[in-house]
Amino acid sequence: MMVSKIKKQATIDDLAGMVKRGFDDITKSMAKQKDLDLVRVDIEDIKERVENIEKLMLKQHGFQIQELAKRMKRMEDLFAMK
């Protein structure tokens, strides 16, 4: 059994189809990259917001600790007087 090899000549339409598929693939790839870039921007925004919340919480807790230390000092002073 012999298999004949048929060599097909590419027509203009075939070439145009190949070029279109190539452009379509690039367009899809660029769209995916754009989506990834948007996700990266969103993640950076979330990261910045969390860092700001963390700074505010640490600042608030620091203030509360200072206030508690002052109150504790007053109590120690009161008990030391007796």
PyMOL Python script that loads the backbone (N, CA, C, O; Angstrom):
from pymol import cmd

cmd.read_pdbstr("""\
ATOM      1  N   MET A   1       0.838  -1.163   0.000  1.00  0.00           N
ATOM      2  CA  MET A   1       0.000   0.000   0.000  1.00  0.00           C
ATOM      3  C   MET A   1       0.899   1.247   0.000  1.00  0.00           C
ATOM      4  O   MET A   1       1.763   1.401   0.863  1.00  0.00           O
ATOM      5  N   MET A   2       0.693   2.080  -0.924  1.00  0.00           N
ATOM      6  CA  MET A   2       1.514   3.264  -1.076  1.00  0.00           C
ATOM      7  C   MET A   2       0.685   4.513  -0.801  1.00  0.00           C
ATOM      8  O   MET A   2      -0.404   4.700  -1.344  1.00  0.00           O
ATOM      9  N   VAL A   3       1.229   5.341   0.042  1.00  0.00           N
ATOM     10  CA  VAL A   3       0.539   6.583   0.375  1.00  0.00           C
ATOM     11  C   VAL A   3       1.140   7.673  -0.496  1.00  0.00           C
ATOM     12  O   VAL A   3       2.349   7.904  -0.508  1.00  0.00           O
ATOM     13  N   SER A   4       0.276   8.314  -1.203  1.00  0.00           N
ATOM     14  CA  SER A   4       0.790   9.387  -2.058  1.00  0.00           C
ATOM     15  C   SER A   4       0.825  10.697  -1.290  1.00  0.00           C
ATOM     16  O   SER A   4      -0.076  11.017  -0.514  1.00  0.00           O
ATOM     17  N   LYS A   5       1.846  11.411  -1.520  1.00  0.00           N
ATOM     18  CA  LYS A   5       1.981  12.698  -0.874  1.00  0.00           C
ATOM     19  C   LYS A   5       1.463  13.755  -1.830  1.00  0.00           C
ATOM     20  O   LYS A   5       1.926  13.892  -2.962  1.00  0.00           O
ATOM     21  N   ILE A   6       0.494  14.489  -1.336  1.00  0.00           N
ATOM     22  CA  ILE A   6      -0.066  15.550  -2.161  1.00  0.00           C
ATOM     23  C   ILE A   6       0.413  16.869  -1.585  1.00  0.00           C
ATOM     24  O   ILE A   6       0.182  17.170  -0.414  1.00  0.00           O
ATOM     25  N   LYS A   7       1.058  17.624  -2.387  1.00  0.00           N
ATOM     26  CA  LYS A   7       1.547  18.912  -1.956  1.00  0.00           C
ATOM     27  C   LYS A   7       0.525  19.955  -2.389  1.00  0.00           C
ATOM     28  O   LYS A   7       0.255  20.131  -3.577  1.00  0.00           O
ATOM     29  N   LYS A   8      -0.033  20.639  -1.399  1.00  0.00           N
ATOM     30  CA  LYS A   8      -1.060  21.620  -1.689  1.00  0.00           C
ATOM     31  C   LYS A   8      -0.405  22.986  -1.791  1.00  0.00           C
ATOM     32  O   LYS A   8       0.394  23.370  -0.937  1.00  0.00           O
ATOM     33  N   GLN A   9      -0.742  23.697  -2.814  1.00  0.00           N
ATOM     34  CA  GLN A   9      -0.235  25.050  -2.953  1.00  0.00           C
ATOM     35  C   GLN A   9      -1.113  25.977  -2.128  1.00  0.00           C
ATOM     36  O   GLN A   9      -2.340  25.885  -2.161  1.00  0.00           O
ATOM     37  N   ALA A  10      -0.478  26.859  -1.401  1.00  0.00           N
ATOM     38  CA  ALA A  10      -1.218  27.811  -0.591  1.00  0.00           C
ATOM     39  C   ALA A  10      -1.806  28.878  -1.499  1.00  0.00           C
ATOM     40  O   ALA A  10      -1.128  29.453  -2.351  1.00  0.00           O
ATOM     41  N   THR A  11      -3.071  29.116  -1.286  1.00  0.00           N
ATOM     42  CA  THR A  11      -3.734  30.161  -2.053  1.00  0.00           C
ATOM     43  C   THR A  11      -3.679  31.459  -1.263  1.00  0.00           C
ATOM     44  O   THR A  11      -3.297  31.464  -0.093  1.00  0.00           O
ATOM     45  N   ILE A  12      -4.053  32.537  -1.891  1.00  0.00           N
ATOM     46  CA  ILE A  12      -4.107  33.836  -1.227  1.00  0.00           C
ATOM     47  C   ILE A  12      -5.053  33.760  -0.033  1.00  0.00           C
ATOM     48  O   ILE A  12      -4.768  34.313   1.029  1.00  0.00           O
ATOM     49  N   ASP A  13      -6.182  33.069  -0.213  1.00  0.00           N
ATOM     50  CA  ASP A  13      -7.145  32.938   0.886  1.00  0.00           C
ATOM     51  C   ASP A  13      -6.546  32.157   2.050  1.00  0.00           C
ATOM     52  O   ASP A  13      -6.769  32.497   3.212  1.00  0.00           O
ATOM     53  N   ASP A  14      -5.783  31.110   1.735  1.00  0.00           N
ATOM     54  CA  ASP A  14      -5.125  30.327   2.795  1.00  0.00           C
ATOM     55  C   ASP A  14      -4.141  31.212   3.569  1.00  0.00           C
ATOM     56  O   ASP A  14      -4.123  31.204   4.800  1.00  0.00           O
ATOM     57  N   LEU A  15      -3.335  31.965   2.841  1.00  0.00           N
ATOM     58  CA  LEU A  15      -2.364  32.844   3.476  1.00  0.00           C
ATOM     59  C   LEU A  15      -3.060  33.922   4.302  1.00  0.00           C
ATOM     60  O   LEU A  15      -2.630  34.241   5.411  1.00  0.00           O
ATOM     61  N   ALA A  16      -4.134  34.477   3.756  1.00  0.00           N
ATOM     62  CA  ALA A  16      -4.877  35.503   4.489  1.00  0.00           C
ATOM     63  C   ALA A  16      -5.445  34.918   5.781  1.00  0.00           C
ATOM     64  O   ALA A  16      -5.436  35.575   6.822  1.00  0.00           O
ATOM     65  N   GLY A  17      -5.940  33.678   5.711  1.00  0.00           N
ATOM     66  CA  GLY A  17      -6.468  33.008   6.903  1.00  0.00           C
ATOM     67  C   GLY A  17      -5.388  32.791   7.944  1.00  0.00           C
ATOM     68  O   GLY A  17      -5.627  32.976   9.138  1.00  0.00           O
ATOM     69  N   MET A  18      -4.194  32.396   7.500  1.00  0.00           N
ATOM     70  CA  MET A  18      -3.087  32.183   8.435  1.00  0.00           C
ATOM     71  C   MET A  18      -2.684  33.494   9.121  1.00  0.00           C
ATOM     72  O   MET A  18      -2.450  33.535  10.328  1.00  0.00           O
ATOM     73  N   VAL A  19      -2.612  34.541   8.334  1.00  0.00           N
ATOM     74  CA  VAL A  19      -2.257  35.848   8.893  1.00  0.00           C
ATOM     75  C   VAL A  19      -3.314  36.292   9.902  1.00  0.00           C
ATOM     76  O   VAL A  19      -2.982  36.788  10.979  1.00  0.00           O
ATOM     77  N   LYS A  20      -4.593  36.112   9.547  1.00  0.00           N
ATOM     78  CA  LYS A  20      -5.687  36.503  10.446  1.00  0.00           C
ATOM     79  C   LYS A  20      -5.606  35.724  11.753  1.00  0.00           C
ATOM     80  O   LYS A  20      -5.744  36.301  12.832  1.00  0.00           O
ATOM     81  N   ARG A  21      -5.383  34.411  11.660  1.00  0.00           N
ATOM     82  CA  ARG A  21      -5.271  33.606  12.877  1.00  0.00           C
ATOM     83  C   ARG A  21      -4.096  34.078  13.729  1.00  0.00           C
ATOM     84  O   ARG A  21      -4.188  34.100  14.957  1.00  0.00           O
ATOM     85  N   GLY A  22      -3.006  34.450  13.091  1.00  0.00           N
ATOM     86  CA  GLY A  22      -1.853  34.970  13.822  1.00  0.00           C
ATOM     87  C   GLY A  22      -2.196  36.261  14.548  1.00  0.00           C
ATOM     88  O   GLY A  22      -1.849  36.435  15.717  1.00  0.00           O
ATOM     89  N   PHE A  23      -2.878  37.164  13.855  1.00  0.00           N
ATOM     90  CA  PHE A  23      -3.291  38.413  14.495  1.00  0.00           C
ATOM     91  C   PHE A  23      -4.299  38.161  15.610  1.00  0.00           C
ATOM     92  O   PHE A  23      -4.247  38.809  16.655  1.00  0.00           O
ATOM     93  N   ASP A  24      -5.219  37.217  15.389  1.00  0.00           N
ATOM     94  CA  ASP A  24      -6.206  36.882  16.427  1.00  0.00           C
ATOM     95  C   ASP A  24      -5.510  36.355  17.677  1.00  0.00           C
ATOM     96  O   ASP A  24      -5.873  36.716  18.797  1.00  0.00           O
ATOM     97  N   ASP A  25      -4.508  35.497  17.479  1.00  0.00           N
ATOM     98  CA  ASP A  25      -3.767  34.950  18.612  1.00  0.00           C
ATOM     99  C   ASP A  25      -3.041  36.059  19.374  1.00  0.00           C
ATOM    100  O   ASP A  25      -3.036  36.074  20.605  1.00  0.00           O
ATOM    101  N   ILE A  26      -2.434  36.979  18.637  1.00  0.00           N
ATOM    102  CA  ILE A  26      -1.734  38.092  19.283  1.00  0.00           C
ATOM    103  C   ILE A  26      -2.713  38.971  20.031  1.00  0.00           C
ATOM    104  O   ILE A  26      -2.429  39.412  21.145  1.00  0.00           O
ATOM    105  N   THR A  27      -3.870  39.233  19.428  1.00  0.00           N
ATOM    106  CA  THR A  27      -4.891  40.063  20.071  1.00  0.00           C
ATOM    107  C   THR A  27      -5.373  39.422  21.362  1.00  0.00           C
ATOM    108  O   THR A  27      -5.529  40.104  22.374  1.00  0.00           O
ATOM    109  N   LYS A  28      -5.612  38.105  21.334  1.00  0.00           N
ATOM    110  CA  LYS A  28      -6.031  37.390  22.545  1.00  0.00           C
ATOM    111  C   LYS A  28      -4.936  37.472  23.611  1.00  0.00           C
ATOM    112  O   LYS A  28      -5.220  37.687  24.789  1.00  0.00           O
ATOM    113  N   SER A  29      -3.705  37.300  23.190  1.00  0.00           N
ATOM    114  CA  SER A  29      -2.588  37.358  24.129  1.00  0.00           C
ATOM    115  C   SER A  29      -2.479  38.744  24.750  1.00  0.00           C
ATOM    116  O   SER A  29      -2.233  38.870  25.950  1.00  0.00           O
ATOM    117  N   MET A  30      -2.659  39.777  23.946  1.00  0.00           N
ATOM    118  CA  MET A  30      -2.595  41.146  24.456  1.00  0.00           C
ATOM    119  C   MET A  30      -3.750  41.424  25.413  1.00  0.00           C
ATOM    120  O   MET A  30      -3.569  42.124  26.410  1.00  0.00           O
ATOM    121  N   ALA A  31      -4.928  40.888  25.123  1.00  0.00           N
ATOM    122  CA  ALA A  31      -6.079  41.078  26.007  1.00  0.00           C
ATOM    123  C   ALA A  31      -5.821  40.405  27.352  1.00  0.00           C
ATOM    124  O   ALA A  31      -6.138  40.963  28.402  1.00  0.00           O
ATOM    125  N   LYS A  32      -5.248  39.211  27.317  1.00  0.00           N
ATOM    126  CA  LYS A  32      -4.921  38.520  28.562  1.00  0.00           C
ATOM    127  C   LYS A  32      -3.893  39.311  29.360  1.00  0.00           C
ATOM    128  O   LYS A  32      -3.997  39.430  30.581  1.00  0.00           O
ATOM    129  N   GLN A  33      -2.894  39.855  28.656  1.00  0.00           N
ATOM    130  CA  GLN A  33      -1.864  40.645  29.336  1.00  0.00           C
ATOM    131  C   GLN A  33      -2.481  41.891  29.962  1.00  0.00           C
ATOM    132  O   GLN A  33      -2.119  42.275  31.074  1.00  0.00           O
ATOM    133  N   LYS A  34      -3.411  42.520  29.250  1.00  0.00           N
ATOM    134  CA  LYS A  34      -4.082  43.707  29.790  1.00  0.00           C
ATOM    135  C   LYS A  34      -4.867  43.339  31.048  1.00  0.00           C
ATOM    136  O   LYS A  34      -4.843  44.072  32.037  1.00  0.00           O
ATOM    137  N   ASP A  35      -5.561  42.202  31.008  1.00  0.00           N
ATOM    138  CA  ASP A  35      -6.297  41.741  32.188  1.00  0.00           C
ATOM    139  C   ASP A  35      -5.344  41.498  33.358  1.00  0.00           C
ATOM    140  O   ASP A  35      -5.645  41.871  34.492  1.00  0.00           O
ATOM    141  N   LEU A  36      -4.199  40.876  33.084  1.00  0.00           N
ATOM    142  CA  LEU A  36      -3.217  40.629  34.141  1.00  0.00           C
ATOM    143  C   LEU A  36      -2.678  41.937  34.704  1.00  0.00           C
ATOM    144  O   LEU A  36      -2.465  42.059  35.910  1.00  0.00           O
ATOM    145  N   ASP A  37      -2.458  42.917  33.826  1.00  0.00           N
ATOM    146  CA  ASP A  37      -1.983  44.222  34.287  1.00  0.00           C
ATOM    147  C   ASP A  37      -3.010  44.876  35.200  1.00  0.00           C
ATOM    148  O   ASP A  37      -2.646  45.484  36.206  1.00  0.00           O
ATOM    149  N   LEU A  38      -4.307  44.756  34.856  1.00  0.00           N
ATOM    150  CA  LEU A  38      -5.357  45.321  35.700  1.00  0.00           C
ATOM    151  C   LEU A  38      -5.401  44.630  37.056  1.00  0.00           C
ATOM    152  O   LEU A  38      -5.601  45.282  38.081  1.00  0.00           O
ATOM    153  N   VAL A  39      -5.216  43.319  37.065  1.00  0.00           N
ATOM    154  CA  VAL A  39      -5.194  42.572  38.323  1.00  0.00           C
ATOM    155  C   VAL A  39      -4.010  43.020  39.174  1.00  0.00           C
ATOM    156  O   VAL A  39      -4.134  43.188  40.387  1.00  0.00           O
ATOM    157  N   ARG A  40      -2.851  43.215  38.523  1.00  0.00           N
ATOM    158  CA  ARG A  40      -1.673  43.675  39.266  1.00  0.00           C
ATOM    159  C   ARG A  40      -1.923  45.041  39.897  1.00  0.00           C
ATOM    160  O   ARG A  40      -1.537  45.282  41.041  1.00  0.00           O
ATOM    161  N   VAL A  41      -2.570  45.931  39.150  1.00  0.00           N
ATOM    162  CA  VAL A  41      -2.880  47.263  39.679  1.00  0.00           C
ATOM    163  C   VAL A  41      -3.823  47.131  40.870  1.00  0.00           C
ATOM    164  O   VAL A  41      -3.633  47.785  41.895  1.00  0.00           O
ATOM    165  N   ASP A  42      -4.842  46.281  40.733  1.00  0.00           N
ATOM    166  CA  ASP A  42      -5.781  46.074  41.838  1.00  0.00           C
ATOM    167  C   ASP A  42      -5.066  45.519  43.067  1.00  0.00           C
ATOM    168  O   ASP A  42      -5.331  45.957  44.187  1.00  0.00           O
ATOM    169  N   ILE A  43      -4.171  44.566  42.871  1.00  0.00           N
ATOM    170  CA  ILE A  43      -3.444  43.969  43.985  1.00  0.00           C
ATOM    171  C   ILE A  43      -2.559  45.019  44.659  1.00  0.00           C
ATOM    172  O   ILE A  43      -2.486  45.075  45.887  1.00  0.00           O
ATOM    173  N   GLU A  44      -1.889  45.849  43.861  1.00  0.00           N
ATOM    174  CA  GLU A  44      -1.048  46.904  44.437  1.00  0.00           C
ATOM    175  C   GLU A  44      -1.900  47.890  45.235  1.00  0.00           C
ATOM    176  O   GLU A  44      -1.484  48.347  46.300  1.00  0.00           O
ATOM    177  N   ASP A  45      -3.088  48.221  44.727  1.00  0.00           N
ATOM    178  CA  ASP A  45      -3.986  49.137  45.438  1.00  0.00           C
ATOM    179  C   ASP A  45      -4.425  48.522  46.765  1.00  0.00           C
ATOM    180  O   ASP A  45      -4.434  49.198  47.794  1.00  0.00           O
ATOM    181  N   ILE A  46      -4.787  47.253  46.742  1.00  0.00           N
ATOM    182  CA  ILE A  46      -5.203  46.560  47.964  1.00  0.00           C
ATOM    183  C   ILE A  46      -4.042  46.513  48.958  1.00  0.00           C
ATOM    184  O   ILE A  46      -4.225  46.750  50.152  1.00  0.00           O
ATOM    185  N   LYS A  47      -2.851  46.207  48.454  1.00  0.00           N
ATOM    186  CA  LYS A  47      -1.668  46.147  49.320  1.00  0.00           C
ATOM    187  C   LYS A  47      -1.425  47.495  49.992  1.00  0.00           C
ATOM    188  O   LYS A  47      -1.152  47.554  51.190  1.00  0.00           O
ATOM    189  N   GLU A  48      -1.524  48.571  49.225  1.00  0.00           N
ATOM    190  CA  GLU A  48      -1.317  49.913  49.780  1.00  0.00           C
ATOM    191  C   GLU A  48      -2.361  50.232  50.849  1.00  0.00           C
ATOM    192  O   GLU A  48      -2.038  50.800  51.892  1.00  0.00           O
ATOM    193  N   ARG A  49      -3.598  49.867  50.587  1.00  0.00           N
ATOM    194  CA  ARG A  49      -4.664  50.133  51.560  1.00  0.00           C
ATOM    195  C   ARG A  49      -4.451  49.352  52.853  1.00  0.00           C
ATOM    196  O   ARG A  49      -4.644  49.887  53.944  1.00  0.00           O
ATOM    197  N   VAL A  50      -4.055  48.087  52.729  1.00  0.00           N
ATOM    198  CA  VAL A  50      -3.804  47.265  53.918  1.00  0.00           C
ATOM    199  C   VAL A  50      -2.643  47.843  54.722  1.00  0.00           C
ATOM    200  O   VAL A  50      -2.690  47.885  55.952  1.00  0.00           O
ATOM    201  N   GLU A  51      -1.603  48.287  54.022  1.00  0.00           N
ATOM    202  CA  GLU A  51      -0.468  48.894  54.723  1.00  0.00           C
ATOM    203  C   GLU A  51      -0.899  50.157  55.464  1.00  0.00           C
ATOM    204  O   GLU A  51      -0.462  50.397  56.590  1.00  0.00           O
ATOM    205  N   ASN A  52      -1.754  50.964  54.838  1.00  0.00           N
ATOM    206  CA  ASN A  52      -2.248  52.175  55.503  1.00  0.00           C
ATOM    207  C   ASN A  52      -3.085  51.832  56.732  1.00  0.00           C
ATOM    208  O   ASN A  52      -2.978  52.492  57.766  1.00  0.00           O
ATOM    209  N   ILE A  53      -3.913  50.805  56.620  1.00  0.00           N
ATOM    210  CA  ILE A  53      -4.727  50.367  57.760  1.00  0.00           C
ATOM    211  C   ILE A  53      -3.815  49.888  58.884  1.00  0.00           C
ATOM    212  O   ILE A  53      -4.037  50.200  60.054  1.00  0.00           O
ATOM    213  N   GLU A  54      -2.794  49.132  58.516  1.00  0.00           N
ATOM    214  CA  GLU A  54      -1.846  48.628  59.512  1.00  0.00           C
ATOM    215  C   GLU A  54      -1.161  49.784  60.240  1.00  0.00           C
ATOM    216  O   GLU A  54      -1.044  49.763  61.465  1.00  0.00           O
ATOM    217  N   LYS A  55      -0.711  50.790  59.495  1.00  0.00           N
ATOM    218  CA  LYS A  55      -0.057  51.950  60.114  1.00  0.00           C
ATOM    219  C   LYS A  55      -1.008  52.668  61.071  1.00  0.00           C
ATOM    220  O   LYS A  55      -0.626  53.043  62.179  1.00  0.00           O
ATOM    221  N   LEU A  56      -2.257  52.855  60.625  1.00  0.00           N
ATOM    222  CA  LEU A  56      -3.237  53.531  61.480  1.00  0.00           C
ATOM    223  C   LEU A  56      -3.515  52.738  62.753  1.00  0.00           C
ATOM    224  O   LEU A  56      -3.620  53.309  63.838  1.00  0.00           O
ATOM    225  N   MET A  57      -3.633  51.414  62.612  1.00  0.00           N
ATOM    226  CA  MET A  57      -3.898  50.573  63.777  1.00  0.00           C
ATOM    227  C   MET A  57      -2.719  50.612  64.750  1.00  0.00           C
ATOM    228  O   MET A  57      -2.919  50.715  65.961  1.00  0.00           O
ATOM    229  N   LEU A  58      -1.505  50.531  64.233  1.00  0.00           N
ATOM    230  CA  LEU A  58      -0.326  50.584  65.099  1.00  0.00           C
ATOM    231  C   LEU A  58      -0.242  51.932  65.808  1.00  0.00           C
ATOM    232  O   LEU A  58       0.097  52.003  66.989  1.00  0.00           O
ATOM    233  N   LYS A  59      -0.552  52.987  65.083  1.00  0.00           N
ATOM    234  CA  LYS A  59      -0.540  54.318  65.686  1.00  0.00           C
ATOM    235  C   LYS A  59      -1.584  54.405  66.795  1.00  0.00           C
ATOM    236  O   LYS A  59      -1.301  54.912  67.880  1.00  0.00           O
ATOM    237  N   GLN A  60      -2.784  53.912  66.525  1.00  0.00           N
ATOM    238  CA  GLN A  60      -3.864  53.947  67.521  1.00  0.00           C
ATOM    239  C   GLN A  60      -3.508  53.099  68.735  1.00  0.00           C
ATOM    240  O   GLN A  60      -3.714  53.523  69.872  1.00  0.00           O
ATOM    241  N   HIS A  61      -2.979  51.911  68.502  1.00  0.00           N
ATOM    242  CA  HIS A  61      -2.601  51.045  69.624  1.00  0.00           C
ATOM    243  C   HIS A  61      -1.467  51.672  70.432  1.00  0.00           C
ATOM    244  O   HIS A  61      -1.438  51.563  71.658  1.00  0.00           O
ATOM    245  N   GLY A  62      -0.536  52.327  69.740  1.00  0.00           N
ATOM    246  CA  GLY A  62       0.545  52.998  70.446  1.00  0.00           C
ATOM    247  C   GLY A  62       0.001  54.074  71.366  1.00  0.00           C
ATOM    248  O   GLY A  62       0.451  54.213  72.504  1.00  0.00           O
ATOM    249  N   PHE A  63      -0.964  54.834  70.874  1.00  0.00           N
ATOM    250  CA  PHE A  63      -1.602  55.871  71.691  1.00  0.00           C
ATOM    251  C   PHE A  63      -2.302  55.245  72.896  1.00  0.00           C
ATOM    252  O   PHE A  63      -2.176  55.736  74.018  1.00  0.00           O
ATOM    253  N   GLN A  64      -3.042  54.153  72.658  1.00  0.00           N
ATOM    254  CA  GLN A  64      -3.747  53.477  73.751  1.00  0.00           C
ATOM    255  C   GLN A  64      -2.770  52.932  74.788  1.00  0.00           C
ATOM    256  O   GLN A  64      -3.037  53.003  75.987  1.00  0.00           O
ATOM    257  N   ILE A  65      -1.655  52.395  74.343  1.00  0.00           N
ATOM    258  CA  ILE A  65      -0.659  51.858  75.269  1.00  0.00           C
ATOM    259  C   ILE A  65      -0.070  52.987  76.113  1.00  0.00           C
ATOM    260  O   ILE A  65       0.134  52.824  77.316  1.00  0.00           O
ATOM    261  N   GLN A  66       0.201  54.122  75.488  1.00  0.00           N
ATOM    262  CA  GLN A  66       0.723  55.272  76.239  1.00  0.00           C
ATOM    263  C   GLN A  66      -0.284  55.730  77.291  1.00  0.00           C
ATOM    264  O   GLN A  66       0.086  56.035  78.425  1.00  0.00           O
ATOM    265  N   GLU A  67      -1.551  55.775  76.909  1.00  0.00           N
ATOM    266  CA  GLU A  67      -2.584  56.190  77.853  1.00  0.00           C
ATOM    267  C   GLU A  67      -2.701  55.200  79.012  1.00  0.00           C
ATOM    268  O   GLU A  67      -2.842  55.606  80.166  1.00  0.00           O
ATOM    269  N   LEU A  68      -2.644  53.918  78.710  1.00  0.00           N
ATOM    270  CA  LEU A  68      -2.685  52.901  79.770  1.00  0.00           C
ATOM    271  C   LEU A  68      -1.470  53.011  80.688  1.00  0.00           C
ATOM    272  O   LEU A  68      -1.583  52.834  81.901  1.00  0.00           O
ATOM    273  N   ALA A  69      -0.313  53.301  80.107  1.00  0.00           N
ATOM    274  CA  ALA A  69       0.894  53.458  80.916  1.00  0.00           C
ATOM    275  C   ALA A  69       0.748  54.646  81.865  1.00  0.00           C
ATOM    276  O   ALA A  69       1.155  54.568  83.024  1.00  0.00           O
ATOM    277  N   LYS A  70       0.174  55.736  81.381  1.00  0.00           N
ATOM    278  CA  LYS A  70      -0.061  56.911  82.241  1.00  0.00           C
ATOM    279  C   LYS A  70      -1.010  56.571  83.386  1.00  0.00           C
ATOM    280  O   LYS A  70      -0.776  56.943  84.536  1.00  0.00           O
ATOM    281  N   ARG A  71      -2.091  55.855  83.051  1.00  0.00           N
ATOM    282  CA  ARG A  71      -3.066  55.478  84.084  1.00  0.00           C
ATOM    283  C   ARG A  71      -2.434  54.544  85.112  1.00  0.00           C
ATOM    284  O   ARG A  71      -2.674  54.670  86.313  1.00  0.00           O
ATOM    285  N   MET A  72      -1.629  53.611  84.625  1.00  0.00           N
ATOM    286  CA  MET A  72      -0.966  52.676  85.522  1.00  0.00           C
ATOM    287  C   MET A  72      -0.008  53.422  86.447  1.00  0.00           C
ATOM    288  O   MET A  72       0.071  53.112  87.636  1.00  0.00           O
ATOM    289  N   LYS A  73       0.715  54.395  85.916  1.00  0.00           N
ATOM    290  CA  LYS A  73       1.643  55.187  86.718  1.00  0.00           C
ATOM    291  C   LYS A  73       0.884  55.935  87.809  1.00  0.00           C
ATOM    292  O   LYS A  73       1.346  56.002  88.948  1.00  0.00           O
ATOM    293  N   ARG A  74      -0.280  56.500  87.472  1.00  0.00           N
ATOM    294  CA  ARG A  74      -1.086  57.205  88.477  1.00  0.00           C
ATOM    295  C   ARG A  74      -1.531  56.245  89.576  1.00  0.00           C
ATOM    296  O   ARG A  74      -1.509  56.587  90.758  1.00  0.00           O
ATOM    297  N   MET A  75      -1.935  55.034  89.172  1.00  0.00           N
ATOM    298  CA  MET A  75      -2.363  54.045  90.168  1.00  0.00           C
ATOM    299  C   MET A  75      -1.198  53.643  91.068  1.00  0.00           C
ATOM    300  O   MET A  75      -1.358  53.532  92.284  1.00  0.00           O
ATOM    301  N   GLU A  76      -0.023  53.425  90.469  1.00  0.00           N
ATOM    302  CA  GLU A  76       1.148  53.076  91.268  1.00  0.00           C
ATOM    303  C   GLU A  76       1.483  54.182  92.248  1.00  0.00           C
ATOM    304  O   GLU A  76       1.819  53.925  93.404  1.00  0.00           O
ATOM    305  N   ASP A  77       1.388  55.437  91.766  1.00  0.00           N
ATOM    306  CA  ASP A  77       1.655  56.574  92.634  1.00  0.00           C
ATOM    307  C   ASP A  77       0.655  56.630  93.783  1.00  0.00           C
ATOM    308  O   ASP A  77       1.040  56.902  94.920  1.00  0.00           O
ATOM    309  N   LEU A  78      -0.625  56.376  93.506  1.00  0.00           N
ATOM    310  CA  LEU A  78      -1.644  56.396  94.535  1.00  0.00           C
ATOM    311  C   LEU A  78      -1.398  55.319  95.592  1.00  0.00           C
ATOM    312  O   LEU A  78      -1.505  55.579  96.790  1.00  0.00           O
ATOM    313  N   PHE A  79      -1.069  54.107  95.136  1.00  0.00           N
ATOM    314  CA  PHE A  79      -0.834  53.024  96.087  1.00  0.00           C
ATOM    315  C   PHE A  79       0.475  53.208  96.843  1.00  0.00           C
ATOM    316  O   PHE A  79       0.596  52.762  97.983  1.00  0.00           O
ATOM    317  N   ALA A  80       1.423  53.837  96.243  1.00  0.00           N
ATOM    318  CA  ALA A  80       2.723  54.074  96.907  1.00  0.00           C
ATOM    319  C   ALA A  80       2.585  55.088  98.031  1.00  0.00           C
ATOM    320  O   ALA A  80       3.352  55.054  98.993  1.00  0.00           O
ATOM    321  N   MET A  81       1.602  56.001  97.917  1.00  0.00           N
ATOM    322  CA  MET A  81       1.415  57.017  98.942  1.00  0.00           C
ATOM    323  C   MET A  81       0.882  56.419 100.222  1.00  0.00           C
ATOM    324  O   MET A  81       1.155  56.956 101.296  1.00  0.00           O
ATOM    325  N   LYS A  82       0.143  55.348 100.162  1.00  0.00           N
ATOM    326  CA  LYS A  82      -0.497  54.797 101.372  1.00  0.00           C
ATOM    327  C   LYS A  82       0.446  54.014 102.183  1.00  0.00           C
ATOM    328  O   LYS A  82       0.070  53.485 103.228  1.00  0.00           O
TER     329      LYS A  82
END
""", "prot")
cmd.dss("prot")
cmd.show_as("cartoon", "prot")
cmd.util.cbc("prot")
cmd.orient("prot")
